[in-house]
Amino acid sequence: MTTRECVANRILQLCFDRHLAVNALAHQAGMAPTTLKNIISGVSRNPGIVTIKIICDGLGISLTEFFDTEEFRSLEQEDI
């Protein structure tokens, strides 16, 4: 699994856990729904850390909480 896929999966899992639609999360985070959908679908292949922080703010979690999963801990180094 790639880092991009892990980020998308984590966003979807957090939305599922909170019974929150992706559009609702985008609204809570103060970002365009298309931006969030592009991250999830892979159109945006390299979302910046500031964008992920804005998503975390919308979810009411820290960056540490976002990345503190087994999926992220087990990621292999990727070629650029």
N, C-alpha and C positions, 0 to 999 in steps of 0.2 A: 504494500500500500504506500502511496506517495504522501508527502506532507499535505499537499493540496486536498487529497481525498480525506485525510484525517481531519483537516479543518472543516471541510464540508460536513462530514459525518458528525463531528462534535457539535456544530451548530444545529443540525437536525435533531440530534439526541437531546440537546438542551431544550429545544422548542417542544419536543415530544414530552419530556419530563415535566414541563411547565404548562402543558396543554395550550401552547401558544402557536398560532399560525406564523409563517415566515413574514407575511405582510405586517402582522401585529408587532413582531420583533423589530422590523425595520422602522415602524412608526415610533416605538419606544426608544429606539437608538437614535432617532432623528436622522435617518438616512433614507435614500430612495429605495423602494422595494426592489427595483431592478438591480441595484448594486449588490444587495444581499443575494438575490436569485442568481446573479452572474457568478458570485463566489461559490455558491452551492453547486451550480451546474457545470462549473469548470471553465466558463467563458473568461472569467477573471482568473488567470492561472497563478498569479502571485500577489494575493492581497497583502497590503502592508500591515505592519504591526499596529499602526495608529488606527487603521480601519478595524482590526480585530479588537483593539481596546474599546472602540466606540460600540461594537457589538456587545462586548462584555459589560459595558456601562448600561446598555439597554436591558441586559439580562440580570443586572445587579450582582455581578460576580467580578472577581479579580482576574487578571491575566494568568496568575498562578493557578487558580481554580480551572480556568479554561484548558490549560495545557497539562494539568495533573491527571493524566489518564494513562492506562497501560498502552494504548495505541501510540501515543506520543513517545513514551519511554522506550518502546521497542522499534522505533523507526530506524531504518538503515540510512547511511549517508547517501545523498542523491547526487547524480551528475548534473551539472548545470548546462 
